[in-house]
Amino acid sequence: MCKICKTKPIIQLTNTNISLCKSCFLKYFEKKTFKTIKKYDLIEKNDKILVAISGGKDSLTVLNILNKLRERLLFKIEALLIDEGIKNYRGITIIDAKNFCKKNNIKLTIVSFKKEFKYPLDSLIKKINLKPCTVCGVLRRYLLNKYSKKLKATKLVTGHNLDDEAQSILMNQFKHNIEISARLGPITGVISDKKFIKRIKPLYLLNEKETATYAYLNNFNSKYVECPYTIDSYRNEVRDMLNNFENKYPGTKHAIVNSFLDILPLLKDKYKTNKKIISCKKCKEPSSKEYCQACEILRMVGIHKS
Amino acid sequence: MCKICKTKPIIQLTNTNISLCKSCFLKYFEKKTFKTIKKYDLIEKNDKILVAISGGKDSLTVLNILNKLRERLLFKIEALLIDEGIKNYRGITIIDAKNFCKKNNIKLTIVSFKKEFKYPLDSLIKKINLKPCTVCGVLRRYLLNKYSKKLKATKLVTGHNLDDEAQSILMNQFKHNIEISARLGPITGVISDKKFIKRIKPLYLLNEKETATYAYLNNFNSKYVECPYTIDSYRNEVRDMLNNFENKYPGTKHAIVNSFLDILPLLKDKYKTNKKIISCKKCKEPSSKEYCQACEILRMVGIHKS
């Protein structure tokens, strides 16, 4: 029975043993997102919030909740979608994204690899000896940062949830890459020189199961699709292991993230970069080297001349 | 083939893919223990080292290596065994411990729960509603600390290895007990007021498989016995999970411990206790409360009058 209204439950919250009906769960989920925003000061009055969406469950969930909160918290909101050019995948989620934004009257900007870099990801990766996820990640981050500034956004929102964060923490720890974890947390990229946009994660304390349920109950997605390049087997193994522990010992994922949050200020201090951020010689975007990673990839595939 | 002398190998080191024969492995193991001692400054000239032994593989391994190093590093060594009084278990390892110390001419002090507290552990736990491991742990630590001072030791050695440490780190993290991890590390208990003895772990960077192999090759144990109360299922599950990851991704345990060592100074600083350590009103041993945990347990079982 629903803990609040005593009707038929649709979900049991893993961390608390509480069951909730559809209506109470949706309220709980939105309230917890709101509390996360307040707890970590993710959004300020007059922010211009740009939500990075793929059209998948996490990004449409966070966009939906922020759209509901914009009048209450007095901020502006727009959406940005990067169309990498992945056949049988991105085309489907773009339709969901467009439908959602049209229905909710949210301005959506779509930026494509094809238009920006002349080729879609599917073609780019055939020209280069790098993992698809590496090429995609570098170029996507490049475009997100570039268009965040072009659209005069003050914060960039991503749909990362508790599971994503707990997995990343352990993956870095199991590979002794702890300095990379210093860049995690509910709000990142706080660099004073304004070359990088601040990134925020309002779903930071909501887990995968809850997020998937919220998206499902809201019918955000017409069908379930997965990126054909997603073969990060290491993340999958860490995910499975964490799900096993969470099932047996509810609260494990929260404990990992809370332990991490306890030491995050120490990590940020210890690993704060002393590298000077300069402008890429080619594209003028921020870079730690003469040419940024994106221009380096574009040079490797023969789009930029060296 | 043995990487060093090209003879028949007996072990493959998990973290490096190197195979070694018996003789080269024993040298490698002892050298690595020596390096660990040097790296973390575990032993100084003129130290009086007391090795806490159970008679099991880890403690006899560390005792054996330290005994070989005592002339080179100029320290004194003795052994201390706490006989908790656990039927069909401790009696067996005590024989191995006595034989080892006699053969190697090491002074061994045996302290028993029965003589100290009037009852063996097997009887104590029937009088009290606490887990056997809790009762045993508190009373054993109490006696180790008390007799370390009585025997005028400057350092107390334990046989903890890399696997023990990696498990403890994750267990604390998965339960959000990160402040407990601040008490881990290769050398602990560095409290200025000399009420607590410093504890050191020379096998800190040697894993379980290596330690078990070293003990086996040296024939330290007449037979394999396990404590009948060992049902710490949580540690067992973390152990199994870690072994799975280590098998698939060699180096995982080292990565976890090295990640931990990177942040340990920050943890020690953040969680340094501000509690004043006083003397227990009953036994005069160090305590953070009026009565120490050991006296509290003895009061609960009716040995001390309240």
Interface residues (C-beta under 8 A of the other chain):
Chain A: N172 Q173 F174 K175 H176 I178 Y234 E237 M241 N244 F245 K248 Y249 G251 T252 H254 A255 I256 N258 S259 D262 I263 L266 L267 K270
Chain B: N172 Q173 F174 K175 H176 I178 Y234 E237 M241 F245 K248 Y249 G251 T252 H254 A255 I256 N258 S259 D262 I263 L266 L267 K270
